[in-house]
Amino acid sequence: MTILGDLLSTIFERRYLTFSPDRHDNRPMEELISALVGATGEISGKSVANYILQRYQEMDDDGKLAFFHHLAGDMNIDPEKVRTTLDAYEADPSKQTYRAFMAAVEPDRQELIRRLNQIPGATETLVRMRADLLRLGGPDHELQALDQDFRHLFVSWFNRGFLVLRPISWESPAHILEKIIAYEAVHEIANWDDLRRRLVPGDRRCFAFFHPAMPDEPLIFVEVALTADIPGSIQDLLAEDREPITSEKARTAVFYSISNCQAGLAGISFGNSLIKQVAADLEAEMPGLKTFVTLSPIPGLTNWLRSENIPFEEADAKQRRILAAHYLMSAKRKNGQPLDPVARFHLGNGAQINAVHADADTSEKGRAQSAGTMVNYLYDLNKVSQNHERFATTQEIAASSEIRSLDAAAKKQDLGRQVNEQPAL
């Protein structure tokens, strides 16, 4: 009966949700939105929702911005109603007064987004809608508040329980592989041959998270190299003429590229779960693996050095390692968090700053962002929870003795500045 019900539902949706625009009048978008939020019939509501999504996708940027302003202004909460219902709940805490308060504090636009999401394929459209909002909204406070509603819903819709981890291989569908090439954000994949070198050898892996509502769109993916030792150069790791090793010789899994794929899911964290899940799966597959590390960029290093008037262009390899370690350990935002975004991510996940390497990324991008320096973050699966708790509660950075020594050497040379002199970001 369940299969029959699903089949009938699919036929019904295709019958009533596939139509030409002339089946609808030319009412303004505001009226269609109001009709959807107030709709009581399931089919009529879905029909209007489908039409709204079609109309939105046909809009230019000015039209989309007007759409967002309508949601932000006319579908916002009523502060007076919030105060009144809160007073009523405080005076008489009950199911009814609590329900009234919750209804008051939730803006109508959240219900609109939920109803739009009833349409097959709507989740992907709504993710793109939020990408438009982030692109067009800028510093507008009303639109930033609207984005919080999108984010609030997306955190629930895209929680770990709904995500599916899939290996990406050379046998994966071509349209998925094309997206891996397009979405790679750390080390550009130049062409199909380059992609093949990252997927085909037995000492290479790639994994991605997918959502059932977006089965053809990776949300985030990680590229992994299986090596004997901890690497100190991305050139060596990705060299065309390198010799692959057998899985029996692999002792280290290197996460050398993590790329978020959906601009509309910015701020929705998947990386923490992805790295830990992949590490656990690889450990189960290959018990010989003992070490899990990254080979990561340091994207803010050269900008920070310039802002601090610290010379680095002529620095030798040892001096660049000292500067990098000092930046990662001591350059902070005003809230005490590390200034470097990649460091915040990995340290927040419970990793340890393990080693820094000069001349590790000689590409134009690598030299521009970090004078070619890269860092290994170590994921000790027995310590990640402890490291995470310390970082979250006291902002204590887990670091190897080597990194601490390099940071101390920088401070001895008076290379750094105090936390409170850093700009707020």
C-alpha positions in Angstrom: 0.0 0.0 0.0 2.9 2.4 0.8 4.4 1.8 -2.7 0.9 2.4 -4.3 0.4 5.5 -2.3 3.8 6.9 -3.3 3.0 6.1 -6.9 -0.4 7.8 -6.8 1.1 10.8 -5.0 3.8 11.2 -7.7 1.2 11.0 -10.5 -1.0 13.5 -8.7 1.8 15.9 -8.2 2.9 15.7 -11.8 -0.7 16.3 -13.0 -1.3 19.3 -10.8 2.1 20.8 -10.5 3.0 20.8 -14.2 1.2 23.6 -15.9 1.8 26.6 -18.2 1.8 30.1 -16.7 -1.5 30.9 -18.4 -3.3 28.8 -15.9 -2.6 31.6 -13.4 -3.6 35.2 -13.4 -1.0 37.9 -13.2 -1.5 38.8 -9.6 1.5 40.5 -8.0 3.9 38.2 -6.2 2.8 39.7 -2.8 -0.7 38.4 -3.4 0.5 34.9 -4.4 2.6 34.8 -1.2 -0.3 35.8 0.9 -2.5 33.2 -0.8 0.1 30.5 -0.1 0.6 31.3 3.6 -3.2 31.4 4.0 -4.0 28.3 1.9 -5.8 25.4 3.6 -6.1 23.1 0.6 -3.0 20.9 0.0 -3.2 20.8 -3.8 -4.1 24.4 -4.3 -1.3 25.4 -1.9 1.3 23.3 -3.7 0.1 24.7 -7.0 0.6 28.3 -5.8 4.0 27.4 -4.3 5.2 25.9 -7.5 4.1 29.1 -9.4 5.9 31.3 -6.9 9.1 29.3 -7.3 8.8 29.5 -11.1 8.2 33.2 -11.0 11.2 33.7 -8.7 13.6 31.9 -10.9 12.5 34.1 -13.9 13.3 37.3 -11.9 16.3 39.5 -12.5 18.4 40.7 -9.5 16.2 43.8 -9.0 13.1 41.6 -8.9 14.7 39.2 -6.4 15.8 42.0 -4.2 12.2 43.4 -4.1 11.0 39.9 -3.3 13.4 39.7 -0.3 12.4 43.1 0.9 8.8 42.0 0.9 9.7 39.0 3.0 11.9 41.0 5.3 9.5 43.9 5.9 5.9 42.8 5.4 6.3 39.2 6.7 8.3 40.1 9.8 7.3 39.6 13.5 5.0 42.1 15.2 7.1 43.3 18.3 3.9 44.4 20.1 2.3 41.0 19.7 5.5 39.3 20.9 5.5 41.5 24.1 1.7 40.9 24.7 1.9 37.1 24.3 5.1 37.0 26.4 3.3 38.9 29.2 0.4 36.5 29.0 2.6 33.5 29.2 4.6 35.0 32.1 1.3 35.6 34.0 -0.2 32.2 33.2 2.2 29.6 31.8 0.1 27.1 29.9 0.0 25.2 26.7 -2.3 27.9 25.1 -0.2 30.9 26.2 3.0 29.2 25.2 1.6 28.3 21.8 0.4 31.9 21.2 3.9 33.2 22.2 5.6 30.8 19.8 3.3 31.8 17.0 4.1 35.4 17.6 7.9 35.1 17.6 7.9 33.1 14.4 7.6 35.4 11.4 5.2 34.4 8.6 8.1 34.1 6.2 9.3 30.9 7.9 6.0 29.3 7.2 6.2 30.6 3.6 9.6 28.9 3.2 8.3 25.6 4.6 5.3 25.7 2.3 7.5 26.4 -0.7 9.6 23.4 0.3 6.6 21.0 -0.2 7.2 21.1 -3.9 9.4 18.3 -5.4 12.8 19.7 -6.1 12.1 22.9 -4.1 14.9 22.4 -1.6 17.6 23.0 -4.2 15.8 26.1 -5.4 15.5 27.4 -1.9 19.3 26.9 -1.4 19.9 28.9 -4.5 17.5 31.5 -3.2 19.5 31.9 -0.1 22.7 32.2 -2.2 21.0 35.1 -4.0 20.0 36.6 -0.7 23.6 36.5 0.6 24.9 37.9 -2.7 22.4 40.7 -2.9 21.7 41.5 0.7 25.0 43.1 1.7 24.8 45.1 5.0 21.0 45.5 5.0 20.0 44.7 8.5 16.5 43.6 7.5 17.8 41.2 4.9 20.3 39.9 7.4 17.4 39.1 9.7 15.7 37.3 6.9 18.8 35.3 6.3 18.6 34.1 9.9 15.2 32.6 9.1 16.7 30.7 6.1 19.6 29.6 8.2 17.4 28.5 11.1 15.4 26.2 8.8 18.4 24.9 6.9 20.2 23.9 10.1 17.3 21.5 10.7 16.8 20.4 7.1 20.5 19.6 6.6 21.4 18.1 10.0 23.8 15.2 10.0 21.0 12.7 10.3 19.7 13.5 6.8 23.1 13.5 5.1 24.4 10.6 3.0 28.2 10.0 2.7 29.1 8.7 -0.7 32.6 7.8 -2.1 33.4 9.6 -5.4 35.3 7.6 -7.9 36.2 7.6 -11.5 33.1 5.4 -12.0 30.8 8.1 -10.5 28.3 9.7 -12.9 29.9 12.2 -15.2 27.6 15.1 -14.0 28.8 14.5 -10.4 32.5 14.5 -11.5 31.9 17.7 -13.5 30.7 19.3 -10.3 33.7 18.1 -8.3 35.9 19.9 -10.9 33.8 23.0 -10.7 33.4 23.2 -6.9 37.1 22.4 -6.0 38.0 25.5 -4.0 41.5 24.8 -2.5 43.6 23.3 -5.3 42.2 23.8 -8.7 41.5 20.7 -10.8 42.8 21.7 -14.2 41.1 19.1 -16.4 39.8 15.6 -16.5 43.3 14.1 -16.5 44.0 16.0 -13.3 40.8 14.7 -11.8 41.7 11.2 -12.8 45.0 11.4 -10.9 43.1 12.4 -7.8 40.6 9.5 -8.0 42.0 6.5 -9.8 45.2 5.5 -8.0 44.7 3.1 -5.1 46.2 5.6 -2.6 43.6 8.3 -3.4 40.1 8.7 -2.1 37.3 11.3 -2.3 34.1 11.5 -0.3 31.1 13.8 -0.4 28.0 14.5 1.6 24.7 14.5 -0.3 21.1 15.3 0.9 18.2 13.1 -0.3 16.4 16.2 -1.5 19.4 17.2 -3.6 20.8 13.8 -4.8 22.8 15.2 -7.7 24.4 18.1 -5.8 27.3 17.4 -3.5 27.1 19.6 -0.4 30.8 19.3 0.6 33.6 16.9 -0.4 37.0 16.0 0.9 40.0 14.7 -1.1 42.2 12.2 0.7 45.8 11.0 0.0 47.0 7.8 1.6 50.8 8.2 2.3 53.5 6.5 4.4 54.4 9.7 6.2 53.0 13.2 7.0 53.5 15.3 3.8 55.0 18.7 3.8 54.3 19.8 0.2 51.2 19.8 -2.0 53.4 19.7 -5.1 54.8 16.3 -4.0 51.3 15.1 -3.1 49.8 16.0 -6.5 52.8 15.4 -8.7 52.0 13.9 -12.1 55.0 11.5 -12.0 54.6 10.4 -8.4 54.6 6.6 -7.6 51.4 5.4 -5.9 51.8 3.3 -2.8 49.9 0.2 -1.9 47.3 0.2 0.9 49.6 -2.0 3.0 52.2 0.7 3.1 49.8 3.5 3.9 50.1 4.7 7.5 48.7 8.2 7.1 45.5 9.6 5.7 45.9 13.2 4.5 42.9 15.4 4.0 44.4 17.9 1.5 41.3 19.6 0.2 37.9 20.3 1.7 35.4 22.2 -0.5 32.0 23.5 0.3 29.8 23.3 -2.8 26.6 25.3 -2.1 26.9 29.0 -1.5 23.3 28.9 -0.2 24.4 26.7 2.7 27.1 29.1 4.0 27.3 28.9 7.7 25.8 25.4 7.8 28.7 23.3 9.1 29.3 19.9 7.5 33.1 19.7 7.6 33.3 18.5 11.2 31.1 15.5 10.6 32.6 14.8 7.2 36.2 14.5 8.4 35.4 12.4 11.4 33.1 10.1 9.5 35.7 9.6 6.7 38.5 9.0 9.3 36.4 6.4 11.1 35.5 4.7 7.8 39.1 4.6 6.6 40.3 3.3 9.9 37.8 0.5 9.7 38.8 -0.3 6.1 42.6 -0.1 6.7 43.6 -0.9 10.3 47.2 0.0 9.3 46.3 3.7 9.2 47.7 5.3 12.3 47.7 9.1 11.5 45.0 11.4 10.2 46.2 14.9 9.2 45.4 17.7 6.9 47.7 19.6 4.6 46.0 22.9 4.8 46.5 26.4 3.4 47.0 29.4 5.6 44.9 31.9 3.7 45.3 35.0 5.9 49.0 34.8 6.6 50.5 37.4 4.2 47.7 39.9 4.8 48.3 39.7 8.5 52.1 40.1 8.1 51.6 43.2 6.0 49.1 44.6 8.5 51.6 44.1 11.3 54.5 45.5 9.2 56.4 42.3 9.6 58.9 41.7 6.7 58.6 38.3 5.1 59.4 38.6 1.4 63.1 37.9 2.0 62.7 35.6 5.0 64.3 32.2 4.7 62.4 28.9 5.1 63.0 28.7 8.9 61.9 32.3 9.5 58.7 31.7 7.4 57.9 28.7 9.5 58.3 30.8 12.7 56.1 33.5 11.3 53.4 30.9 10.3 53.4 29.2 13.7 53.2 32.6 15.4 50.3 33.7 13.2 48.3 30.5 13.9 49.0 30.5 17.7 48.8 34.2 18.5 47.0 36.2 15.9 43.5 36.5 17.3 40.2 38.2 16.7 38.8 40.4 19.4 36.7 37.6 20.6 39.8 35.5 21.2 39.3 33.2 18.3 42.2 32.6 15.8 42.3 35.1 13.1 42.8 32.4 10.4 39.5 30.9 9.2 40.9 27.5 8.4 42.5 27.4 11.8 39.2 28.2 13.4 37.5 25.4 11.5 40.0 22.6 12.4 40.7 23.7 15.9 37.0 23.9 16.5 36.7 20.3 15.3 39.3 19.2 17.9 42.4 19.1 15.7 45.9 20.0 16.8 48.3 22.3 15.0 51.0 19.8 14.2 53.6 21.2 11.8 54.2 24.1 9.4 56.1 23.8 6.1 57.8 26.5 4.0 57.6 26.2 0.2 54.8 23.8 0.6 52.5 25.5 -2.0 54.5 27.2 -4.8 51.4 28.0 -6.9 50.6 31.6 -7.5 47.7 31.4 -5.1 49.8 29.7 -2.4 52.5 32.3 -2.6 49.9 35.2 -2.5 48.0 34.0 0.5 50.7 32.5 2.7 54.2 33.0 1.0 53.9 29.3 0.1 53.6 28.0 3.7 51.1 25.3 4.7 50.2 23.6 7.9 49.3 20.0 9.1 46.4 19.8 11.5 46.4 16.5 13.3 43.2 14.6 14.1 44.0 12.3 16.9 40.7 10.4 17.2 41.3 9.7 20.9 41.8 13.4 21.7 39.5 15.3 19.3 36.7 15.6 21.8 39.0 16.8 24.6 40.7 19.3 22.3 37.3 20.5 21.0 36.0 21.1 24.6 39.1 23.0 25.6 39.0 25.2 22.6 35.2 25.8 22.9 35.3 26.7 26.6 38.7 28.4 27.2 39.9 28.9 23.6 43.0 26.8 24.4 44.8 25.9 21.2 46.1 22.3 20.9 49.5 22.4 19.4 52.6 20.2 19.1 55.8 21.1 21.0 57.4 22.1 17.7 54.7 24.7 17.0 54.9 26.1 20.5 58.7 26.4 20.2 58.3 28.3 16.9 55.7 30.6 18.4 58.0 31.3 21.4 60.8 32.1 19.0 58.6 34.6 17.2 57.7 36.3 20.5 61.3 36.4 21.6 62.0 38.3 18.4 59.0 40.6 19.1 57.3 39.8 15.8 53.7 39.9 17.1 51.1 42.1 18.5 48.6 41.7 21.3 45.1 40.2 20.8 43.3 43.5 21.5 45.1 45.2 18.6 43.5 42.9 16.1 40.6 44.1 14.0 37.2 42.7 14.8 36.1 40.3 12.0 
